[in-house]
């Protein structure tokens, strides 16, 4: 009798824990729909002229974009990796980002107010929009939630209380 009660109780607790872990109020995420290719991409990669990219054309576009990105990363590394360790340290990355933002500001700031508004940002070609979308100032790492350039300070040791 005791063993049966314990098994029944264990089954009940296990089932209730499983059910409570599922939140019915949170709807499932919708399936991600692929983004339509830009007019530039269609012009360059739509070889059959049907106005959309088939699997082979999409793969060719991805491969070309990856090669282009790798080439840009190598050029950035060659220019800004001052200590030649093969990667950009936070200070080196900050300098690269600042130079890139300055160049975009000079090129796309039509009203010369020293910042890019939404209209000016929209005119930046997709090929130049990675790492922060052409925004200037106030963003670390070019993305929301990026790590700060310097590590946080170590917490202070607790003060000793007199005895």
C-alpha positions, 0 to 999 in steps of 0.5 A, spaced: 500 500 500 505 504 501 509 503 495 503 504 491 501 511 494 508 513 493 509 511 486 502 515 485 504 521 488 511 521 484 507 520 478 502 526 480 508 531 482 512 529 475 506 530 471 504 537 474 511 539 474 511 538 466 504 541 465 506 547 469 512 548 465 508 549 459 505 557 459 499 557 455 499 564 455 505 565 451 503 564 443 508 560 439 513 564 435 511 564 428 515 561 422 520 566 419 519 568 412 525 569 408 526 576 406 525 578 399 532 579 395 533 587 394 533 589 387 540 589 386 541 582 388 536 580 383 539 584 378 546 581 379 544 573 381 537 572 378 540 568 372 533 566 369 530 572 369 524 570 373 524 576 378 526 571 384 532 567 386 531 559 386 535 555 390 542 555 386 541 563 385 540 564 392 546 559 394 550 563 389 548 570 392 550 567 399 557 565 397 558 571 393 556 575 400 560 571 404 566 572 400 565 579 400 565 579 407 571 575 408 575 580 404 572 586 408 574 583 414 581 581 412 582 588 409 579 591 416 584 586 420 590 588 416 588 596 417 586 596 424 590 590 428 596 594 430 598 588 435 598 583 429 595 578 434 590 576 428 584 579 431 581 586 433 582 587 440 576 592 443 580 598 442 582 596 435 575 595 434 572 601 436 577 605 432 575 601 426 567 602 428 569 610 429 572 611 422 567 607 418 561 611 422 565 617 420 566 615 413 558 614 412 557 620 416 561 624 411 558 620 405 550 620 407 549 626 411 545 630 406 543 636 411 550 636 414 547 636 421 552 631 424 548 625 424 544 620 420 536 621 420 532 615 418 531 618 411 538 618 410 540 612 413 535 609 408 539 611 402 545 607 405 545 601 400 544 594 403 552 592 402 554 598 407 549 597 412 552 591 416 555 593 423 550 598 426 546 600 420 549 606 419 547 609 425 552 614 429 554 614 436 551 611 442 551 604 440 557 599 442 559 594 437 554 596 432 549 592 435 544 592 441 546 588 447 553 588 444 559 587 450 562 593 452 569 595 449 572 595 456 570 589 461 566 591 468 570 593 474 571 588 479 566 588 485 569 592 491 571 588 497 566 588 502 568 593 508 570 590 514 565 592 520 568 594 527 568 588 532 
